Amino acid sequence: MLKSIPFDSPLYEVDEERGIEYRNCDAIVGFFTVNGDIDDLLPEGLKPFSNPPQGGIWISHYSFSTVGEYHEYLTVIQVEDEQGDMGYYIPYIYVTNDAALAAGRELAGAPKKLAKIGLVKEYDVVMGYLERPTGKRLVTFVMKPNMRALGGMIDFVFPKPTYLYSVRHLPDVRGRGGVTQLVKWYAEIDFHTDPNGERVIFTGPGNITYDSPSVVDPVHKVEIGDFITALYFQFDMKLGFVDIIREY
């Protein structure tokens, strides 16, 4: 069991074999081409998977997980690692739960911060948003999930497992104990199915806006070019850890 401090009452405990488990979740995800130079956002050992580069935004609600209930926001860049695997580098990630924040930062290097995140269903629209602090709207993502998402595209963008990459950094103390590592981890997403056996994945028109850019939380640095697709889905998930693939 992977445990955090304090040892007699850890903030999180994660079964290393089973990973972090999630049940009855939903999310909206938008994929787009990325404008501009992203070289300064990617660590050594990763390169863009495509030209032009592609990225995405994920806003989700986890009604149950083994680190608690929470909302999550991610900005991702689609990359290829030195082993030839496709995955997603995470330059920015926000959560609403302290155990999820600590587990993500300490175990995988996910650069999580606490923020105000919402996933709202109203009328025929699903809206996700990110604010930090509350009232400072950084991102709004709206979509109208009005048709089924079919075909191989879903399995291409979310292969099983879907690899994720983060830089885990532990500052040194007077020159000792510091470490900076590129960590490869993964998500296994199990989409829910309806009574007819079809996966509960919908697509439709959508768009993402960076409402009020902030130098403190510069998620707008991943510039949105051409919007490719918007997805809404319901799912279960497992997060696990693959390896440390580079030390800097």
C-alpha positions in Angstrom: 0.0 0.0 0.0 1.3 3.4 -1.0 0.7 5.8 1.9 1.2 9.5 2.5 2.3 11.3 5.6 1.4 11.5 8.5 2.1 7.8 8.8 -0.5 7.3 11.6 -3.2 9.1 9.6 -2.3 9.3 6.0 -4.0 11.7 3.6 -4.2 8.9 1.0 -3.6 5.2 0.8 -3.4 3.6 -2.7 -3.2 -0.1 -3.5 -0.2 -0.3 -5.8 -1.6 -3.2 -7.8 -5.2 -2.0 -8.2 -4.3 1.7 -8.5 -6.8 4.5 -7.8 -10.3 3.3 -8.7 -13.2 5.4 -9.9 -16.9 4.6 -10.3 -19.9 6.4 -11.9 -18.1 9.3 -13.4 -18.9 11.7 -16.2 -16.8 14.0 -18.3 -16.6 16.4 -21.3 -13.5 16.4 -23.4 -12.5 18.7 -26.2 -9.7 18.0 -28.7 -8.1 20.7 -30.9 -5.0 21.6 -32.8 -2.5 23.7 -30.8 -1.3 27.0 -32.2 2.1 28.4 -31.6 5.3 26.9 -30.2 4.8 24.4 -27.4 8.5 23.3 -27.1 8.9 25.1 -23.8 5.9 23.2 -22.3 7.2 19.7 -23.1 10.0 18.1 -21.0 12.9 16.3 -22.5 12.0 12.8 -23.6 8.6 13.7 -25.1 7.8 15.2 -28.5 4.5 16.2 -30.2 2.7 13.2 -31.6 1.5 15.0 -34.7 2.1 18.1 -36.8 0.4 20.4 -36.1 0.4 19.4 -32.4 -2.9 18.4 -30.9 -4.2 19.0 -27.4 -7.3 18.7 -25.3 -9.2 19.8 -22.2 -10.9 17.3 -19.9 -13.4 18.4 -17.2 -14.9 15.6 -15.1 -16.8 14.7 -11.9 -15.9 11.5 -10.0 -18.9 10.6 -7.8 -16.8 8.0 -6.1 -13.1 7.2 -6.0 -10.6 5.6 -3.6 -9.3 9.1 -2.9 -12.8 10.6 -2.5 -15.4 12.4 -4.6 -14.1 15.4 -6.6 -14.0 17.4 -9.8 -11.0 17.6 -12.1 -9.7 19.7 -14.9 -6.8 18.8 -17.2 -5.0 20.4 -20.1 -3.2 17.8 -22.2 -0.8 17.7 -25.1 -0.8 14.6 -27.3 2.8 13.3 -27.3 5.1 10.4 -28.2 7.7 9.0 -25.8 11.1 7.5 -26.5 9.6 4.0 -26.5 7.2 5.0 -29.4 4.1 5.1 -27.2 1.4 7.7 -27.8 0.0 9.4 -24.7 -0.8 12.8 -23.1 1.5 15.1 -21.3 -0.2 17.1 -18.6 1.1 20.7 -18.2 -1.9 21.9 -16.1 -4.3 20.0 -13.8 -6.7 21.1 -11.1 -8.8 19.2 -8.6 -11.3 19.9 -5.7 -10.0 17.3 -3.2 -6.8 17.5 -1.1 -6.2 13.7 -1.1 -6.4 13.6 -4.9 -4.0 16.6 -5.1 -1.5 15.0 -2.8 -1.6 11.5 -4.4 -1.3 13.0 -7.9 1.6 15.2 -7.1 3.5 12.7 -4.9 3.0 9.4 -6.8 2.8 10.6 -10.5 4.1 14.2 -10.5 0.8 15.5 -11.7 1.1 19.3 -11.1 -2.2 19.5 -9.3 -3.6 22.6 -7.7 -6.9 23.2 -5.9 -9.4 25.3 -7.9 -13.2 25.8 -8.4 -14.3 23.4 -11.1 -17.8 22.7 -12.2 -19.6 20.3 -14.6 -23.2 21.6 -15.2 -26.1 20.1 -17.2 -28.7 22.6 -18.0 -31.3 22.7 -20.9 -29.6 20.8 -23.7 -26.1 21.9 -22.9 -23.3 20.5 -20.8 -20.8 23.1 -19.4 -17.5 22.6 -17.7 -15.6 25.5 -16.2 -12.4 26.3 -14.3 -12.0 29.2 -11.9 -9.0 30.1 -9.7 -9.7 31.8 -7.4 -13.5 31.5 -7.3 -14.9 34.1 -9.7 -11.8 34.3 -11.9 -13.0 32.3 -14.9 -10.1 30.8 -16.7 -11.9 28.3 -19.0 -15.4 27.7 -20.1 -16.2 24.6 -22.2 -19.8 24.1 -23.6 -21.1 21.4 -25.8 -24.5 20.0 -26.9 -24.3 16.2 -26.8 -26.9 15.4 -29.4 -25.5 12.3 -31.3 -23.7 9.1 -30.5 -19.9 9.1 -31.0 -19.1 6.0 -33.1 -16.2 4.5 -34.9 -12.5 4.0 -34.2 -11.7 7.5 -33.2 -12.7 7.0 -29.6 -10.4 3.9 -29.3 -7.6 5.9 -30.9 -7.7 8.9 -28.6 -8.5 6.7 -25.5 -6.6 3.4 -26.1 -6.5 1.0 -23.2 -4.4 1.8 -21.4 -4.1 5.6 -22.1 -0.6 6.7 -21.2 -0.1 9.9 -19.2 3.1 11.8 -18.4 4.1 14.2 -15.7 7.3 15.6 -14.2 7.7 14.7 -10.5 9.9 17.2 -8.7 11.2 17.1 -5.1 13.2 20.2 -4.3 16.6 19.5 -2.5 17.4 20.7 1.0 20.9 22.3 1.0 21.9 20.3 -2.0 20.6 16.9 -0.9 17.6 14.8 -1.6 16.3 16.6 -4.7 15.0 14.7 -7.7 13.3 15.5 -11.0 11.7 12.6 -12.9 9.5 12.0 -16.0 6.8 9.6 -14.8 4.7 7.5 -17.1 1.4 6.5 -15.7 -1.9 5.4 -17.2 -5.7 5.6 -17.2 -7.9 2.6 -18.0 -11.3 4.0 -19.0 -14.3 1.7 -19.1 -17.1 3.5 -20.8 -20.6 2.7 -19.5 -23.0 0.9 -21.8 -26.7 1.4 -22.3 -29.3 -1.5 -22.2 -28.5 -2.1 -25.9 -24.8 -2.6 -25.2 -23.8 0.7 -26.9 -21.1 2.8 -25.2 -22.5 6.0 -23.5 -20.4 8.4 -25.5 -22.0 11.4 -27.2 -20.6 14.1 -29.5 -22.0 17.4 -30.8 -21.2 21.0 -31.3 -19.0 22.6 -28.7 -16.3 25.2 -28.0 -13.8 26.2 -25.4 -12.9 29.8 -24.4 -10.1 31.1 -22.2 -12.3 33.8 -20.6 -9.9 35.7 -18.4 -6.2 34.7 -18.8 -4.0 34.7 -15.7 -0.2 34.8 -15.4 -0.7 32.8 -12.2 -2.5 29.9 -13.9 -1.5 30.2 -17.6 -3.6 27.4 -19.0 -4.1 29.7 -22.1 -0.5 29.0 -23.1 -1.9 25.9 -24.9 -3.5 27.9 -27.6 -6.6 26.5 -29.3 -6.4 26.3 -33.1 -8.9 24.3 -35.0 -11.5 22.6 -32.8 -11.7 18.9 -33.7 -14.4 17.3 -31.5 -16.3 17.5 -28.3 -17.3 14.4 -26.3 -19.5 13.7 -23.3 -19.3 10.3 -21.7 -20.1 8.2 -18.6 -17.4 5.8 -17.3 -15.5 4.0 -14.6 -11.7 4.3 -14.5 -8.5 3.0 -12.9 -5.3 5.1 -12.6 -2.0 3.2 -12.2 1.7 3.8 -12.6 4.1 2.4 -15.3 7.6 3.6 -14.6 10.1 6.5 -14.2 11.3 6.9 -17.8 13.8 9.7 -17.3 15.7 11.5 -14.5 16.9 15.0 -15.2 
